Amino acid sequence: MKNKQIYFRLVTLILLVLISIGLFMTYQTYGNWQFALTLRGKKLLAFVIVGLLTSFSTISFQTITQSHFLTPSILGFDSLYVLVQTTLFFYFGQTPTHPMMMFGLNVGLMVLFSVVLFGFLLRKETQDLFLLLMIGMVLGTFFRSVSTFLQVLMDPNEYDKLQGKLFASFSNVDVSLLYMVIPIVLGIILLFWIVSPTLDVFHLGTCQAINLGINVQRFRWFILFLISLSVGLSTALIGPITFLGFIVANITYQILPVYKHRYLFVSSALLSILMLVLGQFLVEHIFHMNTTLSVVIEFSGGVYFIWKLLSERGKILQ
């Protein structure tokens, strides 16, 4: 693809994002601009943060696993988040009153879990990435089973309160948390941007990366740590959204069939923000809050996943 075509599509995405943001921020404000901008501005900031973290982490994860069907949630982060919330409600009756405590606990446990898992499986003598993925899936199933067991034993009133914590929500995001994570998010994005040329080499395959002098084991560990921190921050902020990264990453590959990750990162981030903003607009003004953004994304993502699976199967059979 020529550079002019790439820039044209990126500019088109930027314009679509700006139009959607303008529509979301100004539609039906009824002259009360300050209230609308304050309320919707908080959501918009959350959209940008989650969109950046989700898109950058998913693109990088699919590159090092060399599969467009895998997402970071396969390592069990969403299930771990549910387990932490369920355990706190089960033993303490409610989550800690200070949101900073809850946020730090969620992010800390997820990163600790990933570091232990990566350190055990990505040692120099093993370097088995697919074993890492399989164990992540098994642990995710285990976490969900424990969470379900505790929820069955839980008081019905506490269970009702818990359900509000287990689904992604952009309406109840703590603004102080958003401001706190901005420097961390910028640092993560900068690191992804710096290592993007090395990620480009991984499109050639692991053997070619080794032949070109890349320390594959160390680089994988570093990228997976960045991915874990990204997913941990995003999940702790708004809750688990499984299919968002899968949708934006695969649409990005169709819009920009290139190997350079800097283009892929920008395109996927714009798509992610566009999807979140338009999705929230539909939820508020078309569905009149009868559903949530996470439900819309998960349903759309599930349908898209099945369609892509069937289409890839058809290509293989041909």
Secondary structure as the mmCIF struct_conf table of DSSP 4:
data_model
#
loop_
_struct_conf.conf_type_id
_struct_conf.id
_struct_conf.beg_label_comp_id
_struct_conf.beg_label_asym_id
_struct_conf.beg_label_seq_id
_struct_conf.end_label_comp_id
_struct_conf.end_label_asym_id
_struct_conf.end_label_seq_id
HELX_RH_AL_P HELX_RH_AL_P1 ASN A 3 THR A 26
TURN_TY1_P TURN_TY1_P1 TYR A 27 GLN A 28
TURN_TY1_P TURN_TY1_P2 TYR A 30 GLY A 31
HELX_RH_AL_P HELX_RH_AL_P2 TRP A 33 THR A 65
TURN_TY1_P TURN_TY1_P3 GLN A 66 GLN A 66
TURN_TY1_P TURN_TY1_P4 HIS A 68 PHE A 69
HELX_RH_3T_P HELX_RH_3T_P1 PRO A 72 LEU A 75
BEND BEND1 GLY A 76 GLY A 76
HELX_RH_AL_P HELX_RH_AL_P3 PHE A 77 PHE A 92
BEND BEND2 GLY A 93 GLN A 94
BEND BEND3 THR A 97 HIS A 98
HELX_RH_AL_P HELX_RH_AL_P4 PRO A 99 LEU A 121
BEND BEND4 LEU A 122 ARG A 123
TURN_TY1_P TURN_TY1_P5 LYS A 124 THR A 126
HELX_RH_AL_P HELX_RH_AL_P5 LEU A 129 LEU A 153
BEND BEND5 MET A 154 MET A 154
HELX_RH_AL_P HELX_RH_AL_P6 PRO A 156 GLN A 163
TURN_TY1_P TURN_TY1_P6 GLY A 164 LYS A 165
BEND BEND6 LEU A 166 PHE A 167
BEND BEND7 PHE A 170 PHE A 170
TURN_TY1_P TURN_TY1_P7 SER A 171 ASN A 172
HELX_RH_AL_P HELX_RH_AL_P7 VAL A 175 VAL A 201
HELX_RH_3T_P HELX_RH_3T_P2 PHE A 202 LEU A 204
HELX_RH_AL_P HELX_RH_AL_P8 THR A 206 ASN A 211
TURN_TY1_P TURN_TY1_P8 LEU A 212 GLY A 213
HELX_RH_AL_P HELX_RH_AL_P9 VAL A 216 ILE A 238
BEND BEND8 THR A 242 PHE A 243
HELX_RH_AL_P HELX_RH_AL_P10 LEU A 244 ILE A 255
HELX_RH_AL_P HELX_RH_AL_P11 HIS A 261 HIS A 285
TURN_TY1_P TURN_TY1_P9 ILE A 286 ILE A 286
BEND BEND9 PHE A 287 PHE A 287
TURN_TY1_P TURN_TY1_P10 HIS A 288 MET A 289
BEND BEND10 ASN A 290 THR A 291
HELX_RH_AL_P HELX_RH_AL_P12 LEU A 293 LEU A 317
#
